[in-house]
Amino acid sequence: MRRFKEIRNTVLAGLKAQPCDLKLKNVRLVNVCSREIYPTDIYIHHGRVVSIDPDADLPSLQVMDCGGKYALPGLIDTHMHFETTMLSPEALASLVTPKGTTTLCADLMEIANVAGEAGLKAMLDSMGKLPYRILIEVSSRVPTAPGLETTGAALGPKEVRNILDWPESISLGELDPSKILLVKDEYIQKIADTLARRKIVNGHAIGRMGQELNVYASAGISDDHECVNADEMIERLRLGMRVLIREGSTERNADVLLRAVIEQAVPLDGLCFCTDDKHPTDIYREGHINYIVRRAIELGMRPTDAISIATINAARHVRMDDEIGSITPGRRADILLMDHLERMEPDMVFYEGKLAAKNNTLTVDCPIRNYPDWIRDTVHLKKPVSADTFSVVAAKPNKTNRVTAIELIDRQIINRRITALVPAVNGNLLADVKNDILKLAVVERYGKNGNVGIGFVKGFQLKEGALAFSTSHDHHNIVVVGANDGDMALAVNEVVRLHGGLAAAKDSRILKSMSLPIGGLMSEKSAEEVMRELNGLNQAASELGCPLEAPFMVLSFISLPTVPELGLTDMGLVDVLQHRLIPLAAEE
């Protein structure tokens, strides 16, 4: 919100009544409003653009000759969960700001499921000192699947209304179709409260088409980031929904959708970019939103079009284009300078008129603050975990049993429902390692009931050992996959000892582990330290036989009870489309 003094100072600077703070001289401006590139100068005062007129000749305290570099707006991630980066907001800055991302639209549902409104406030205490802005997508489903999972907290309509009134809030966070198609009044009230404030509602309509999608859109849903093919994308655009083209660590949707956009000449106005969930190692290696822009250009999209999707389209969608999304008078001076648009690697990044990064490195201090003790102590077991915790009594003792299992789909978070055969020994079901049918479990970690949900999964390909993680969407209990019950118990107990984190176990010993004490979701360490530790854990998973690029990200999503076809929570196996618990034993 622009205040009287800000507006007055901008006007005075434009009238030469006071000097501008900075003149970026000799740039090639990428004007995303007119889709042009042309030479000019940019004048900045008190963090805002004063003028882009090449003949303005305004007095300026500092003049930087940019040598003909391209100047383009700061990039906008229209939907992400920064908890799944495993980094604190401060540590994340060293990765995303140098890549040119200056605005994150964040659904903080992870910390909200753990610690509620107090958890959100604890995270936002960092905002004023960050070299990027966080805009809040107010979590709509805390818990995500009421009655099907145990969470640490809940956000009802009253709490959501309160958070919607925070100045940082721009939308109601992702809402899955079951809340609308089953006519759940609590969620319809949340939508009504959001629309009454002229804010948007984020969608999560994975797999929905036809009349179901029409009903879903009719409730006021504004977008969807779950499209995995061209048909899904085009149908959403036809219904007036925006499509947020996503490229995360496990949700690799960008290439398929971008090719369809280019080949079918899909109108660009309804498109934005997002990462949703991306691990720090992938951001460091590939990039952030700049990676999706670069891929769009490589696939044949005009640079001005790709940049516009990542900037002005995003700003217009979240109804913030009067503040961000373009280098035009009055807007925040979030500006990237680079020599080559095709490479999409900023040489310099300005955030609100101040240099924040240069040559892929932060130029401002962003120390990780001391988080309160209570948010660093959220992992508590109701009862001890041992190998016996993961025992499943067989319907057919000492014989092969038929079970309903989850099968992974490569590079996607959706999965298949399959029937698998598993052996029984001494009356208990075991993993069938030879055929890649591993045991999967979710352990309640809030000290409320001691629930343990157990299932089976195909696709991890572990030959031995176990992997455990305290980030399991969206309830964020401890999820563990393993070849044997003993190593599963060891890995879970290591995560508990760390107050949240990741662990890999083999032969009754811990191979690698990493602590995530902030809500059991995020580290207190630097991005460099977290990446080093995560690389070690990924290597340990590989040594256990797992070929997945991001095994812990996959593990974190496999328990999600809102992504088809199956999920697993501490209460058991969930049929996502039917929104109900189902037995582990499959029909003969």
C-alpha positions in Angstrom: 0.0 0.0 0.0 1.4 3.4 -1.0 1.2 6.1 1.6 0.9 9.8 1.1 4.6 10.5 1.8 5.7 7.8 -0.7 3.6 9.2 -3.4 4.6 12.8 -2.7 8.3 11.9 -2.8 8.0 10.1 -6.1 6.2 13.0 -7.6 8.8 15.5 -6.3 11.7 13.4 -7.7 10.0 13.3 -11.1 9.6 17.1 -11.0 13.3 17.5 -10.1 12.3 19.0 -6.8 14.6 16.5 -5.1 17.2 14.1 -6.5 16.6 10.5 -7.2 18.6 8.0 -5.3 19.8 6.0 -8.3 19.9 6.3 -12.1 20.5 3.1 -14.0 21.9 4.6 -17.2 22.1 3.0 -20.6 19.9 -0.1 -20.2 17.9 -2.1 -22.7 14.5 -2.1 -21.0 12.4 -5.2 -21.3 9.0 -3.6 -21.1 6.6 -6.3 -20.2 3.6 -4.0 -20.5 4.2 -3.3 -24.2 6.3 -6.4 -24.9 9.1 -4.2 -26.3 12.9 -3.9 -25.7 14.4 -0.5 -26.1 17.2 1.7 -24.8 16.5 4.1 -21.9 17.5 5.1 -18.4 15.7 4.1 -15.1 15.3 6.5 -12.3 14.7 5.2 -8.7 13.8 7.0 -5.5 13.0 5.5 -2.1 12.7 2.0 -3.6 10.3 2.9 -6.4 10.7 3.6 -10.1 10.3 7.4 -10.8 10.7 7.4 -14.6 11.7 5.3 -17.6 11.7 8.3 -20.0 15.0 8.3 -21.9 14.9 12.2 -22.0 14.0 12.7 -18.4 17.5 13.7 -17.3 16.6 13.7 -13.6 19.2 14.7 -11.0 20.4 11.5 -9.1 22.7 10.9 -6.1 24.2 7.9 -7.8 24.6 7.0 -11.5 25.4 3.5 -12.6 26.3 3.0 -16.3 24.8 -0.4 -17.1 26.7 -0.7 -20.5 23.6 -1.7 -22.4 22.6 -4.6 -20.2 19.0 -5.8 -20.3 16.8 -4.6 -17.5 13.8 -6.7 -16.6 11.5 -6.9 -13.6 12.1 -9.1 -10.6 10.7 -12.6 -11.1 7.6 -13.8 -9.2 6.9 -17.4 -7.9 3.1 -17.5 -7.9 2.9 -20.6 -5.6 5.5 -22.2 -3.3 6.0 -23.7 0.1 9.3 -22.5 1.4 9.2 -25.1 4.2 9.9 -27.8 1.6 13.2 -26.1 0.7 14.2 -27.1 4.2 15.7 -23.6 4.6 14.7 -20.8 6.9 13.5 -17.7 5.0 16.9 -16.1 5.7 18.9 -19.0 4.3 16.6 -19.3 1.2 17.6 -15.7 0.2 21.1 -16.8 -0.8 19.6 -19.1 -3.4 16.5 -17.4 -4.8 17.6 -13.7 -4.8 20.7 -14.2 -6.9 18.6 -16.1 -9.4 16.3 -13.1 -9.8 13.3 -14.1 -7.8 12.2 -11.0 -5.8 8.7 -12.1 -4.8 7.5 -15.5 -3.3 3.8 -16.2 -3.1 4.0 -18.7 -0.2 1.3 -21.0 1.1 2.7 -21.6 4.6 0.4 -24.7 5.1 3.4 -26.8 6.3 4.2 -24.7 9.4 0.4 -24.0 9.9 -0.3 -27.7 10.1 2.4 -28.0 12.7 1.9 -24.9 14.8 -1.2 -22.9 13.5 -1.4 -19.2 13.5 1.4 -18.8 15.9 3.7 -20.7 13.5 2.8 -18.3 10.7 3.6 -15.3 12.9 7.0 -16.9 13.9 7.9 -17.2 10.2 6.8 -13.7 9.2 9.0 -12.2 11.9 11.8 -12.5 9.4 10.1 -10.6 6.6 11.4 -7.1 7.1 15.1 -8.1 6.8 14.8 -10.3 3.7 16.1 -9.2 0.2 12.8 -10.5 -1.3 9.2 -10.2 -0.4 6.9 -12.9 0.9 3.2 -12.6 0.0 1.0 -15.0 2.0 -1.5 -17.5 0.5 -3.6 -18.1 3.6 -3.7 -21.9 4.2 -7.2 -23.1 3.5 -6.9 -26.7 4.6 -5.3 -27.1 8.0 -5.8 -30.0 8.4 -5.9 -31.1 4.7 -8.0 -34.2 5.3 -10.1 -33.8 8.5 -10.9 -37.1 10.1 -8.2 -38.9 8.0 -5.1 -37.6 9.6 -3.6 -36.1 12.8 -2.1 -32.6 12.7 -0.5 -30.3 15.2 -3.0 -27.5 14.7 -6.1 -26.4 12.8 -7.2 -23.2 11.1 -11.0 -22.7 11.0 -12.9 -20.0 9.3 -12.4 -17.5 12.2 -8.6 -17.9 12.1 -8.5 -17.7 8.3 -10.6 -14.5 8.3 -8.1 -13.0 10.7 -5.0 -14.0 8.6 -6.7 -12.8 5.4 -6.7 -9.3 6.9 -2.9 -9.3 7.4 -1.4 -6.9 4.9 0.9 -9.6 3.5 -2.1 -11.8 2.6 -3.0 -12.0 -1.1 -5.2 -15.1 -1.4 -6.8 -18.2 0.1 -4.2 -21.0 -0.3 -4.6 -24.1 -2.4 -8.0 -25.8 -1.9 -8.6 -29.3 -3.2 -11.8 -30.3 -5.0 -13.2 -32.6 -2.4 -13.9 -29.6 -0.1 -16.3 -28.2 -2.8 -17.6 -31.3 -4.5 -18.7 -32.7 -1.2 -20.2 -29.2 -0.3 -18.3 -28.7 2.9 -19.6 -25.5 4.4 -16.5 -24.6 6.3 -14.5 -24.3 3.1 -17.2 -22.5 1.2 -17.3 -20.0 4.0 -13.5 -19.5 3.7 -13.9 -18.9 -0.1 -16.8 -16.4 0.6 -14.7 -14.5 3.2 -11.8 -14.3 0.7 -13.9 -13.1 -2.2 -15.5 -10.5 0.0 -12.0 -9.0 0.5 -11.5 -9.0 -3.3 -8.7 -11.6 -3.0 -8.2 -14.7 -5.1 -8.6 -18.4 -4.2 -5.8 -20.8 -5.2 -6.7 -24.2 -6.6 -5.3 -27.7 -6.4 -7.5 -29.6 -8.9 -5.2 -32.5 -9.8 -6.8 -34.9 -12.2 -10.2 -33.2 -12.3 -11.9 -32.6 -15.7 -15.4 -32.0 -17.2 -18.4 -31.1 -15.0 -16.5 -31.7 -11.8 -13.9 -29.1 -12.8 -16.8 -26.7 -13.8 -18.4 -27.0 -10.4 -15.0 -26.5 -8.8 -14.3 -23.3 -10.8 -17.9 -22.0 -10.2 -17.0 -21.8 -6.5 -14.6 -19.0 -7.2 -11.3 -20.9 -7.7 -8.8 -18.7 -9.5 -6.0 -21.0 -10.6 -4.4 -24.4 -10.6 -0.8 -25.5 -10.4 -1.5 -29.2 -10.8 -1.7 -29.5 -14.6 0.4 -32.4 -16.0 -0.7 -32.4 -19.6 -2.0 -30.0 -22.3 -5.6 -31.1 -22.1 -5.8 -30.3 -18.4 -4.1 -26.9 -19.0 -6.4 -25.9 -21.9 -9.6 -26.9 -20.1 -8.7 -24.8 -17.1 -7.9 -21.8 -19.4 -11.3 -22.3 -21.0 -13.0 -22.0 -17.6 -11.3 -18.7 -16.8 -8.8 -20.2 -14.4 -5.1 -19.3 -14.6 -2.6 -22.1 -15.0 0.5 -21.9 -12.9 3.1 -23.9 -14.9 5.1 -25.7 -12.3 8.6 -27.0 -12.2 9.7 -28.4 -8.8 12.0 -31.2 -7.7 9.5 -34.0 -8.3 6.7 -32.2 -10.2 8.4 -31.8 -13.6 5.6 -30.3 -15.6 7.2 -27.3 -17.4 8.5 -28.9 -20.6 5.2 -30.8 -21.5 3.1 -27.7 -20.9 5.4 -25.2 -22.5 5.7 -27.3 -25.6 1.9 -27.4 -25.9 1.7 -23.6 -25.4 4.2 -23.0 -28.2 3.0 -25.7 -30.6 -0.7 -24.9 -30.1 -0.3 -21.1 -29.9 -2.1 -21.1 -26.5 -2.8 -17.5 -25.4 -0.3 -16.4 -22.7 -2.5 -14.1 -20.6 -3.7 -17.0 -18.4 -0.3 -18.4 -17.6 2.1 -17.9 -14.7 5.1 -19.8 -13.3 5.6 -21.5 -10.0 8.0 -24.0 -8.2 5.6 -25.3 -5.6 8.2 -27.6 -3.9 11.9 -27.4 -4.9 14.8 -28.6 -2.9 17.8 -26.3 -2.4 20.2 -28.5 -4.4 17.9 -28.2 -7.4 17.6 -24.4 -7.1 21.4 -24.1 -6.8 22.0 -26.4 -9.8 19.2 -25.4 -12.2 17.8 -22.1 -11.0 14.4 -21.0 -9.6 11.8 -19.2 -11.7 14.6 -18.1 -14.1 15.0 -21.8 -14.9 11.4 -22.1 -16.2 11.8 -18.8 -18.2 15.0 -20.2 -19.7 13.4 -23.5 -20.7 10.5 -21.6 -22.3 13.0 -19.6 -24.4 15.0 -22.7 -25.3 11.8 -24.4 -26.4 11.0 -21.5 -28.8 9.1 -18.9 -26.9 10.0 -15.2 -27.4 12.0 -13.9 -24.5 9.6 -11.0 -23.9 6.7 -13.5 -23.7 8.5 -15.8 -21.3 9.6 -12.9 -19.1 6.1 -11.4 -19.1 4.6 -14.7 -17.8 7.1 -14.6 -14.9 6.4 -11.0 -14.1 3.4 -8.9 -15.1 1.2 -12.0 -15.6 2.0 -13.1 -12.1 1.5 -9.6 -10.6 -1.8 -9.2 -12.3 -3.0 -12.6 -11.1 -2.3 -11.8 -7.5 -3.7 -8.3 -7.9 -0.4 -6.7 -7.1 0.5 -5.2 -10.5 0.2 -1.7 -9.1 3.3 -2.6 -6.9 5.3 -5.2 -8.7 5.7 -7.1 -12.0 7.0 -4.3 -14.3 9.6 -1.6 -14.5 7.2 1.3 -14.7 6.7 4.5 -12.8 5.5 4.1 -9.2 6.2 0.3 -9.0 8.7 -1.2 -6.6 12.2 -1.1 -8.2 12.8 -4.9 -8.4 15.2 -5.0 -11.3 17.4 -7.6 -12.9 20.4 -6.6 -15.1 21.9 -9.2 -17.5 23.8 -9.5 -20.7 21.9 -12.3 -22.3 18.1 -12.9 -22.0 18.5 -16.5 -23.3 20.7 -17.5 -20.4 18.5 -15.8 -17.7 21.4 -15.5 -15.3 21.3 -12.0 -13.6 24.5 -10.1 -13.3 22.9 -7.9 -10.7 19.6 -8.0 -8.8 18.1 -4.9 -7.2 15.4 -5.3 -4.6 13.3 -2.2 -3.9 16.1 -0.1 -5.5 19.0 -1.5 -3.6 21.6 -3.9 -4.9 20.8 -7.3 -3.3 22.9 -9.7 -5.4 25.8 -9.6 -7.9 27.4 -12.4 -9.9 25.2 -15.1 -8.3 26.0 -14.0 -4.7 24.1 -11.9 -2.1 25.5 -8.5 -1.5 23.5 -7.9 1.7 23.7 -9.6 5.0 20.8 -11.9 5.8 21.7 -13.7 9.1 19.5 -16.5 10.3 17.7 -15.3 13.4 17.3 -17.2 16.6 13.9 -18.9 16.4 11.8 -19.3 19.5 12.4 -22.5 21.6 8.8 -23.7 21.3 8.9 -23.9 17.5 12.1 -25.9 17.8 10.4 -28.5 19.9 7.4 -29.9 18.0 8.3 -33.6 17.6 6.9 -35.8 20.4 6.0 -39.5 20.3 3.1 -40.7 22.4 4.8 -44.1 22.8 8.2 -45.5 21.8 8.8 -46.8 18.3 10.4 -50.3 17.8 10.5 -52.8 15.0 7.3 -54.3 16.4 5.6 -50.9 15.7 5.6 -51.8 12.0 4.3 -55.3 12.3 1.2 -56.0 10.3 -0.8 -59.2 11.1 -1.3 -61.2 8.0 -4.7 -62.4 6.9 -3.0 -65.6 5.7 -0.2 -66.5 8.1 2.9 -67.8 6.5 1.5 -67.4 3.0 1.5 -64.8 0.3 -1.0 -62.0 0.9 -2.7 -59.6 -1.5 -2.5 -55.9 -0.5 -3.5 -52.6 -1.9 -0.3 -50.6 -2.6 0.9 -47.3 -3.9 3.0 -47.2 -7.1 5.1 -44.1 -7.8 4.9 -42.3 -11.2 8.2 -41.0 -12.4 8.7 -37.2 -11.9 5.2 -36.6 -10.7 3.5 -36.5 -7.3 0.4 -38.4 -8.5 0.5 -42.2 -8.0 -1.3 -45.4 -9.0 -3.3 -47.8 -7.0 -2.1 -51.3 -7.5 -2.5 -54.7 -6.0 0.7 -56.4 -4.8 1.6 -59.8 -3.3 3.7 -59.7 -0.1 5.0 -62.6 2.0 4.0 -63.4 5.6 6.5 -64.8 8.1 5.5 -65.8 11.6 2.1 -64.2 11.0 3.3 -60.8 9.9 3.5 -59.1 6.5 7.0 -58.3 5.2 8.3 -56.2 2.4 9.1 -58.0 -0.9 12.4 -56.3 -1.7 13.1 -58.5 -4.7 9.9 -57.2 -6.4 10.3 -53.6 -5.1 7.3 -53.8 -2.7 8.5 -51.9 0.3 6.9 -51.2 3.6 5.7 -47.6 4.1 4.6 -46.1 7.4 3.4 -42.8 8.9 4.1 -42.2 12.6 2.1 -39.5 14.5 4.6 -37.0 15.9 2.5 -34.5 17.9 2.2 -36.7 21.0 -1.6 -36.9 20.6 -2.6 -40.5 20.0 0.4 -42.6 18.9 -1.2 -43.6 15.6 0.9 -45.5 13.1 -0.5 -46.0 9.6 1.1 -48.8 7.5 1.1 -49.6 3.8 3.2 -50.7 0.9 4.8 -48.8 -1.9 6.4 -49.7 -5.3 9.0 -47.4 -6.9 11.7 -46.6 -4.3 13.7 -49.7 -5.2 15.6 -49.9 -1.9 17.5 -53.1 -1.6 18.1 -52.7 2.1 17.7 -50.2 4.9 15.2 -47.4 5.4 14.6 -43.6 4.9 12.6 -41.4 7.2 11.5 -37.8 7.0 9.4 -35.5 9.3 8.0 -33.5 6.4 5.1 -35.6 5.1 2.4 -33.6 3.4 0.3 -32.1 4.7 0.0 -33.4 8.2 3.8 -33.6 8.7 4.0 -36.6 10.7 7.0 -38.9 10.3 7.0 -40.9 7.1 9.3 -43.9 6.6 10.0 -46.4 3.9 12.1 -49.5 4.3 13.1 -53.0 3.5 12.9 -54.2 7.1 11.1 -53.1 10.3 14.2 -52.7 12.4 15.9 -50.1 10.2 12.6 -48.3 9.8 12.3 -48.0 13.6 16.0 -46.8 13.8 15.4 -44.1 11.2 12.2 -42.8 12.9 13.9 -42.6 16.2 16.8 -40.7 14.7 14.3 -38.1 13.3 12.7 -37.8 16.8 16.1 -37.3 18.4 16.9 -34.5 16.0 13.5 -32.8 16.8 12.6 -33.3 13.1 14.7 -34.1 10.0 15.8 -36.8 7.6 17.6 -40.1 8.3 18.9 -43.1 6.3 19.6 -46.3 8.1 21.1 -49.7 7.3 22.1 -52.8 9.2 21.0 -51.3 12.6 23.0 -48.1 12.2 22.4 -44.6 11.0 24.2 -43.8 7.7 23.3 -40.1 7.5 20.9 -37.7 9.1 20.1 -34.0 9.1 18.2 -31.9 11.7 15.3 -29.7 10.8 14.3 -28.3 14.1 12.2 -25.3 13.0 8.8 -26.9 13.2 10.4 -30.2 12.3 10.5 -28.8 8.7 13.4 -26.4 8.3 17.0 -26.1 9.2 18.8 -23.4 11.2 21.9 -23.8 9.0 23.0 -22.0 5.9 21.9 -23.1 2.4 25.4 -24.3 1.7 25.4 -26.6 4.8 21.9 -27.9 4.1 22.8 -28.7 0.5 25.9 -30.5 1.6 24.0 -32.6 4.1 21.2 -33.3 1.7 23.6 -34.5 -1.0 25.0 -36.9 1.6 21.5 -38.2 2.4 20.7 -38.6 -1.3 23.9 -40.5 -1.8 23.1 -42.7 1.1 19.7 -43.4 -0.4 21.4 -44.3 -3.7 23.7 -46.7 -1.9 20.6 -48.4 -0.5 19.5 -48.9 -4.1 17.1 -46.0 -4.6 17.6 -44.4 -8.1 15.3 -41.4 -7.6 16.7 -37.9 -8.1 15.0 -36.5 -5.1 14.1 -39.5 -2.9 13.2 -37.5 0.2 10.9 -35.2 -1.7 9.1 -38.2 -3.2 8.9 -39.7 0.3 7.4 -36.4 1.6 4.5 -36.5 -1.0 3.7 -40.2 -0.9 1.6 -39.8 2.2 -0.4 -36.8 0.9 -4.1 -37.7 1.3 -5.3 -35.2 -1.5 -3.3 -36.3 -4.5 -4.7 -39.3 -6.4 -4.9 -42.1 -6.3 -3.8 -43.1 -2.8 -2.3 -41.5 0.3 -1.1 -42.8 3.6 -1.6 -41.0 6.9 -1.2 -42.0 10.6 -4.8 -43.3 10.4 -4.2 -45.6 7.4 -4.5 -45.9 3.7 -6.6 -43.2 2.0 -8.6 -43.4 -1.2 -8.1 -39.8 -2.3 -10.9 -39.5 -4.8 -13.4 -41.1 -2.4 -11.9 -39.2 0.5 -12.1 -42.3 2.8 -9.9 -44.8 4.6 -9.6 -48.2 3.0 -8.3 -51.5 4.2 -4.7 -52.6 3.4 -5.8 -56.1 2.5 -7.0 -56.3 -1.1 -9.8 -58.4 -2.4 -8.9 -61.7 -3.9 
